[in-house]
Amino acid sequence: MDSPDCSAPHALPTSTYEQLVQAVVDYGIYMLDLNGYVVSWNAGAQRIKGYRADEIIGQHFSRFFTQADRAAGKPAWLIARALSQDGAQDEGWRVRKDGSEFWALIALDVVRSPEGEIIGLAKITRDITDRRNAALQLETMRAQLFQAQKLDALGQLTGGMAHDFNNLLTIIIGSARLAMRSSDGARVTRLLEHILDAGERGSQMTQQLLSFARRNTLKAERIDLARLIESLRALLSHALPDGIELVLEIEAQLPPVEVDAPQLQMVLLNLVLNARDAFEDGGLIQLRASRRTLKGEWDNLHGEFVQISVSDNGRGMDAQVLPRIFEPFFTTKGFGKGTGLGLSQVYGFARQSNGCINADSTPGVGTCMSLCLPVWQPPSNESES
């Protein structure tokens, strides 16, 4: 009996390769000449684009592009890029024979002769419209969840805000009545100053609420963290009942970061609210901000960061719960007392901002949430000036 042949397999005949390519129906695979004209066509290309081989071979591949892309010269740009870099990739709208559009992921690679001369281009097209739509729907749901979390946080602030607004209105109404009855000009002036001061404080509270409630497009900008945190002091205090003390410790000369300011405000409010809910009666919440160098110990991040820590001396969490706290809809609070979205939103914000969030907790001792955001780096032309 002959022993099995363990040598390298023989090359498949050209006809077998053609049969293999024709058998692929999930990808459009075809050849272009150096000028972009179609010279071959497989069954996958016919299924995706709608053209039979006899309808498209000899035609320029620019007909698959939208009118806007053709006007911008994208087909010629792709060919030039592929020829200069031995390949090119692209993602965008393409047009079928019936005029409908689909979102395509394409790869364009050079084909060489045995002597190494470029003789054409191999093009692979995949219809990823469903995947793109799913990604857009996921982003829409994420935005809706973020908005829902905003509203939940605003609802928790309502009690404290209503109490403070009532105090301001009492000052305004009482001072106005006294001023109406007084004939002492100096006293009337003082009362009007009280009214103006109360009105300005009410206006500031309203603006803070609007910054949380409005639907703004996310916009990263250079942020002075010390100023932002200090501006939140009053709003954060409104979220806390009597018996819970809030202490801010901000390092001097704190470097700026580049984030979306309203979203960072929402994150800090979520962390404070989460710390507040760790108490049965009362306690201490500390919000610290300082510079930190990471060397891979958290999420393998390296470089200069600003660390914002929110710590409490509440009941803490055990080791079984801690790994799950950033999961969407996971909550340790009682039914109807938490959405399970707050910390997942914090986690998403940290990742979007190229930072991280770390949790450390001990039952009966307390919890510390540490948000690290990368220090803002000036553009190269700005740093060189």
C-alpha positions in Angstrom: 0.0 0.0 0.0 1.4 3.4 -1.0 2.1 5.8 1.8 0.2 9.1 1.7 1.7 12.0 -0.1 2.6 14.6 2.4 4.1 17.1 0.0 2.6 20.5 -0.7 -0.8 20.3 -2.5 -0.9 21.0 -6.2 -2.2 24.4 -7.4 -5.8 24.4 -8.3 -6.6 24.8 -12.0 -7.7 28.3 -13.1 -11.2 26.9 -13.8 -11.5 25.6 -10.3 -10.6 29.1 -8.9 -13.3 30.6 -11.1 -15.8 28.1 -9.9 -14.9 29.0 -6.3 -15.3 32.7 -6.9 -18.6 32.2 -8.6 -19.9 30.1 -5.7 -19.5 33.0 -3.3 -22.8 34.9 -3.0 -22.4 37.0 0.1 -19.5 39.0 -1.4 -19.3 40.8 -4.7 -15.9 39.7 -6.2 -14.8 41.1 -9.6 -11.9 42.4 -11.5 -11.2 45.9 -12.9 -8.6 46.9 -15.4 -6.2 49.7 -14.6 -8.7 52.3 -15.8 -11.6 51.0 -13.6 -13.5 49.0 -16.2 -15.1 45.7 -15.1 -13.5 42.6 -16.6 -15.1 39.9 -14.5 -18.2 39.4 -12.4 -19.3 36.8 -9.8 -22.7 35.7 -8.6 -22.3 37.6 -5.3 -21.8 40.8 -7.3 -25.0 40.1 -9.3 -26.9 39.4 -6.1 -25.7 42.6 -4.3 -25.7 45.1 -7.2 -28.4 43.6 -9.5 -26.4 43.5 -12.8 -25.9 40.3 -14.8 -22.3 39.7 -16.1 -23.3 40.5 -19.7 -24.8 43.9 -18.6 -21.8 45.1 -16.6 -18.6 43.7 -18.0 -16.9 46.4 -20.0 -18.7 49.2 -18.0 -16.8 51.6 -15.7 -17.2 50.8 -12.0 -18.1 54.4 -11.2 -21.7 53.6 -12.0 -21.9 51.9 -8.6 -21.2 55.3 -6.8 -23.7 57.9 -5.9 -23.9 61.0 -8.0 -22.3 63.1 -5.2 -19.3 60.7 -5.0 -18.8 60.7 -8.7 -18.9 64.5 -8.8 -16.3 64.5 -6.0 -14.0 62.2 -8.0 -14.1 59.3 -5.5 -13.8 56.4 -8.0 -10.6 57.8 -9.5 -9.3 58.6 -6.1 -9.8 55.0 -4.9 -8.0 53.6 -8.0 -5.1 56.0 -7.5 -4.9 55.1 -3.8 -4.9 51.4 -4.5 -2.3 51.6 -7.2 0.0 53.7 -5.0 -0.4 51.7 -1.8 -1.1 48.2 -3.2 -4.6 48.4 -1.9 -7.4 50.6 -0.6 -10.5 50.3 1.6 -13.7 52.3 1.8 -17.1 52.4 3.4 -20.1 54.3 2.0 -23.2 54.4 0.0 -23.3 52.5 -3.3 -26.1 52.3 -6.0 -27.8 49.1 -7.3 -29.1 48.6 -10.8 -32.6 49.6 -9.7 -31.4 52.9 -8.3 -31.7 51.8 -4.6 -28.7 52.5 -2.3 -26.9 50.3 0.1 -24.1 50.8 2.6 -21.0 48.9 1.3 -17.7 47.9 2.8 -15.2 47.5 0.0 -11.5 46.4 -0.5 -9.5 47.1 -3.6 -6.3 45.2 -4.1 -3.8 45.2 -7.0 -3.3 42.0 -9.1 0.2 41.3 -10.4 1.5 39.1 -13.2 4.1 36.4 -12.4 6.7 39.0 -13.4 5.4 41.5 -10.7 3.7 43.9 -13.1 0.3 45.3 -12.0 -2.2 44.1 -14.5 -5.5 44.9 -12.7 -7.4 45.4 -9.5 -9.5 42.9 -7.5 -12.5 44.4 -5.8 -14.5 42.8 -3.0 -17.8 44.4 -2.0 -20.0 43.5 1.0 -23.4 44.9 1.8 -23.4 45.9 5.5 -26.5 48.0 5.4 -28.2 45.9 8.2 -25.1 46.1 10.4 -24.9 49.9 9.9 -28.6 50.3 10.7 -28.2 48.2 13.8 -25.3 50.3 15.0 -27.3 53.5 14.4 -30.3 52.0 16.3 -28.0 51.1 19.2 -26.6 54.6 19.3 -30.1 56.0 19.3 -31.1 53.7 22.2 -28.0 54.8 24.1 -28.9 58.4 23.6 -32.5 57.7 24.8 -31.2 55.8 27.8 -28.9 58.7 28.6 -31.8 61.1 28.4 -33.9 58.9 30.6 -31.1 58.9 33.1 -31.0 62.7 33.0 -34.7 62.9 33.7 -34.4 60.4 36.5 -31.6 62.5 38.1 -33.6 65.7 37.6 -36.6 64.0 39.3 -34.4 63.2 42.3 -33.3 66.9 42.5 -36.9 68.1 42.4 -37.5 68.0 46.2 -34.4 69.9 47.1 -34.8 72.4 44.3 -38.5 73.0 45.2 -37.5 73.7 48.8 -34.8 76.2 47.7 -37.0 77.9 45.2 -39.7 78.3 47.9 -37.1 80.0 50.2 -36.1 82.4 47.4 -39.7 83.2 46.7 -40.3 83.9 50.4 -37.4 86.3 50.4 -38.6 88.0 47.2 -42.3 88.3 48.3 -41.5 89.3 51.8 -38.9 91.9 50.8 -41.3 93.4 48.2 -44.1 93.7 50.7 -41.8 95.4 53.3 -40.5 97.8 50.6 -44.0 98.8 49.6 -44.8 99.7 53.2 -41.6 101.5 54.0 -40.9 105.2 53.5 -37.2 104.8 54.4 -35.2 105.1 51.2 -32.1 103.3 52.6 -34.2 100.4 53.8 -36.1 100.1 50.5 -32.7 100.0 48.7 -31.5 97.1 51.0 -34.8 95.2 50.4 -34.5 95.6 46.7 -30.9 94.3 46.9 -32.3 91.2 48.7 -34.8 90.7 45.9 -32.2 91.1 43.2 -29.8 88.7 45.0 -32.6 86.1 45.4 -33.7 86.5 41.8 -30.1 86.0 40.5 -29.7 82.8 42.6 -32.9 81.5 41.2 -31.8 82.3 37.7 -28.5 80.4 38.3 -30.4 77.3 39.6 -32.7 77.4 36.5 -29.7 77.6 34.1 -28.1 74.6 35.9 -31.3 72.6 35.5 -31.5 73.5 31.8 -28.0 72.4 31.2 -29.0 68.9 32.3 -32.4 68.7 30.7 -31.7 70.0 27.2 -30.8 67.7 24.3 -27.5 69.0 23.0 -25.2 67.3 20.5 -22.2 66.0 22.3 -19.3 68.4 21.8 -15.9 67.9 23.4 -14.1 71.1 24.5 -11.3 72.2 26.7 -12.6 72.3 30.2 -11.3 73.9 33.4 -12.2 71.2 35.8 -11.7 73.3 38.9 -14.2 75.9 37.7 -16.7 73.3 36.5 -16.7 71.4 39.8 -17.0 74.6 41.8 -19.9 75.8 39.7 -21.7 72.5 40.5 -21.3 72.9 44.2 -24.7 74.3 44.8 -26.5 71.9 42.5 -24.7 68.9 44.1 -25.7 70.2 47.5 -29.4 70.3 46.4 -29.2 66.6 45.7 -28.2 65.8 49.3 -30.6 65.7 52.3 -29.8 67.0 55.7 -27.3 64.9 57.5 -25.0 64.3 54.5 -22.0 66.6 54.1 -20.3 67.2 50.8 -16.6 68.2 50.8 -14.8 69.4 47.7 -11.0 69.0 47.5 -9.5 70.3 44.2 -5.8 70.3 43.6 -4.3 73.7 42.8 -3.2 74.3 39.1 -5.3 71.4 37.9 -4.6 70.8 34.1 -7.6 71.1 31.7 -9.3 68.1 30.0 -11.2 67.8 26.7 -14.7 66.4 27.2 -18.3 67.3 26.7 -19.1 69.6 29.7 -22.8 68.9 30.1 -22.2 65.2 30.0 -19.4 65.5 32.6 -21.8 67.4 34.8 -24.3 64.6 34.5 -21.6 62.0 35.4 -20.6 63.9 38.5 -24.2 64.2 39.6 -24.7 60.5 39.0 -21.7 59.7 41.2 -22.8 61.9 44.0 -26.4 60.6 43.9 -25.0 57.0 44.0 -22.9 57.9 47.0 -25.9 59.5 48.7 -27.9 56.3 48.3 -25.2 54.4 50.2 -26.3 56.0 53.5 -29.0 54.9 55.9 -29.1 58.2 57.9 -26.2 60.5 57.2 -22.5 60.6 56.4 -19.7 62.2 54.4 -19.2 62.5 50.7 -15.8 63.7 49.4 -15.2 64.8 45.8 -11.6 65.1 45.0 -9.8 66.2 41.8 -6.0 65.8 41.3 -3.4 65.0 38.7 -2.4 61.3 38.3 0.1 59.4 36.1 -1.3 56.0 34.9 1.2 53.3 34.0 -1.2 50.6 32.8 -2.7 49.7 36.2 -6.2 50.8 35.1 -7.5 49.6 31.7 -3.9 49.5 30.5 -3.9 53.3 30.1 -0.6 55.2 30.2 0.0 58.9 30.5 -1.1 62.0 32.4 -4.7 62.1 33.6 -6.9 64.0 36.0 -8.5 61.8 38.6 -11.9 62.8 40.0 -12.8 60.6 43.0 -16.2 60.5 44.7 -16.0 58.6 48.0 -18.4 57.9 50.8 -18.4 56.2 54.2 -21.6 54.4 53.5 -22.4 50.7 53.6 -20.1 49.6 50.8 -20.4 46.6 48.5 -19.2 43.1 48.6 -16.8 41.4 46.2 -19.6 39.6 44.3 -21.5 42.8 43.5 -18.6 45.0 42.6 -17.7 43.5 39.2 -21.3 44.1 37.9 -22.0 47.7 39.0 -21.3 49.1 35.5 -23.7 46.7 33.7 -26.8 48.4 32.2 -29.9 47.9 34.3 -28.0 46.3 37.2 -28.8 47.9 40.5 -28.4 47.0 44.2 -31.3 49.4 45.2 -34.8 48.3 46.0 -37.5 47.9 43.4 -38.5 51.3 42.0 -35.5 53.1 43.6 -33.0 52.8 40.8 -32.9 52.5 37.0 -29.5 50.7 36.9 -28.4 53.2 34.2 -26.4 55.7 36.2 -23.1 53.9 36.5 -23.3 52.3 33.0 -23.7 55.9 31.6 -20.6 56.9 33.7 -18.7 53.9 32.3 -19.7 54.8 28.7 -18.7 58.4 29.2 -15.3 57.4 30.5 -14.6 55.1 27.6 -15.8 57.7 25.0 -13.5 60.3 26.6 -10.4 57.9 26.3 -10.4 57.5 30.1 -11.6 55.0 32.7 -13.7 54.5 35.8 -12.5 52.4 38.7 -14.5 51.3 41.8 -13.1 50.3 45.2 -15.5 49.3 48.0 -15.4 47.6 51.3 -18.6 46.4 53.1 -19.2 48.6 56.2 -16.4 51.0 55.3 -17.5 52.8 52.1 -17.0 53.1 48.4 -14.7 55.2 46.2 -15.4 55.8 42.5 -12.4 57.2 40.5 -12.9 58.7 37.1 -9.7 59.3 35.1 -9.8 61.7 32.1 -6.7 62.4 29.9 -5.1 65.7 30.3 -5.8 68.1 27.4 -2.9 68.2 24.9 -2.5 71.4 22.8 -2.3 70.9 19.0 1.2 70.5 17.7 1.2 73.9 16.0 -0.1 75.6 19.2 2.5 73.9 21.4 5.3 74.9 19.0 4.3 78.6 19.0 
